[in-house]
Amino acid sequence: MPHAVMLMDQAGWHMTNALIVPENISIIPLPAKCPELNPVENIWQFMRDNWLSNRVFESYDEIVDHCCDAWNKLIELPSRIMSIGNRQWAQEF
């Protein structure tokens, strides 16, 4: 059976004892208050820096539309996503 390793921040719902983790998944908790270690946080920061910050929206629908537009711009940049999410230490294993 294949085995997976998941990096997780220490949000309560990620680390609760009520979470049922299959035997073929190992969870590695990231240190608390270290978002720079979480590649997803770096992706969100890239999106905020480039498309989502310093905006005033007129409605909820405008927020959703703007976020969808930012997401669509992001997924057109797979090499950027890879470079932001790359962790040299993860390549050593």
MIGUGU-662256 format. One line per 3 residues: for each residue y, z, x of C-alpha. Coordinates in nm, 3 decimals, decimal comma. Example, Ala and Ser with C-alpha at 12.3 -4.5 7.8 and 13.67 -1.06 7.14 Angstrom:
BEGIN
-0,450/0,780/1,230 | -0,106/0,714/1,367
This chain:
BEGIN
0,000/0,000/0,000 | 0,346/-0,091/0,143 | 0,579/0,192/0,232
0,957/0,199/0,177 | 1,229/0,414/0,326 | 1,548/0,474/0,130
1,874/0,611/0,268 | 2,048/0,819/0,003 | 2,368/1,012/-0,008
2,335/1,368/-0,123 | 2,459/1,318/-0,478 | 2,294/1,572/-0,703
2,101/1,312/-0,901 | 1,959/1,166/-0,579 | 1,836/1,494/-0,439
1,727/1,683/-0,750 | 1,378/1,828/-0,758 | 1,338/1,657/-1,096
1,337/1,321/-0,917 | 0,985/1,180/-0,908 | 0,940/0,992/-0,581
0,626/0,780/-0,541 | 0,411/0,865/-0,239 | 0,486/0,530/-0,076
0,863/0,599/-0,064 | 1,030/0,824/0,192 | 1,386/0,938/0,127
1,615/1,001/0,421 | 1,922/1,195/0,307 | 2,246/1,098/0,474
2,462/1,384/0,599 | 2,700/1,523/0,337 | 3,055/1,385/0,335
2,975/1,095/0,570 | 3,038/0,782/0,361 | 3,081/0,574/0,677
2,704/0,605/0,730 | 2,630/0,452/0,390 | 2,655/0,071/0,404
2,725/0,052/0,030 | 3,036/0,265/0,077 | 3,154/0,019/0,341
3,104/-0,269/0,098 | 3,310/-0,089/-0,168 | 3,581/-0,021/0,090
3,590/-0,391/0,181 | 3,626/-0,481/-0,187 | 3,904/-0,224/-0,237
4,088/-0,342/0,073 | 4,071/-0,707/-0,024 | 4,068/-0,735/-0,401
4,082/-0,407/-0,590 | 4,356/-0,183/-0,453 | 4,725/-0,157/-0,542
4,689/-0,309/-0,887 | 4,822/-0,212/-1,227 | 4,611/-0,322/-1,520
4,718/-0,368/-1,879 | 4,379/-0,302/-2,035 | 4,020/-0,200/-1,980
3,912/-0,564/-2,020 | 4,153/-0,666/-1,746 | 3,997/-0,407/-1,514
3,646/-0,533/-1,590 | 3,753/-0,897/-1,542 | 3,921/-0,818/-1,211
3,616/-0,623/-1,086 | 3,384/-0,907/-1,189 | 3,607/-1,154/-1,006
3,601/-0,934/-0,693 | 3,221/-0,906/-0,716 | 3,185/-1,283/-0,748
3,408/-1,333/-0,443 | 3,195/-1,086/-0,249 | 2,862/-1,249/-0,329
2,999/-1,579/-0,201 | 3,020/-1,412/0,143 | 2,660/-1,321/0,234
2,730/-1,319/0,607 | 3,020/-1,078/0,553 | 2,796/-0,849/0,347
2,536/-0,854/0,624 | 2,794/-0,779/0,893 | 2,946/-0,491/0,695
2,608/-0,343/0,612 | 2,449/-0,391/0,953 | 2,360/-0,078/1,141
2,251/-0,133/1,500 | 2,042/0,184/1,500 | 1,844/0,053/1,201
1,749/-0,259/1,398 | 1,582/-0,052/1,670 | 1,284/0,048/1,458
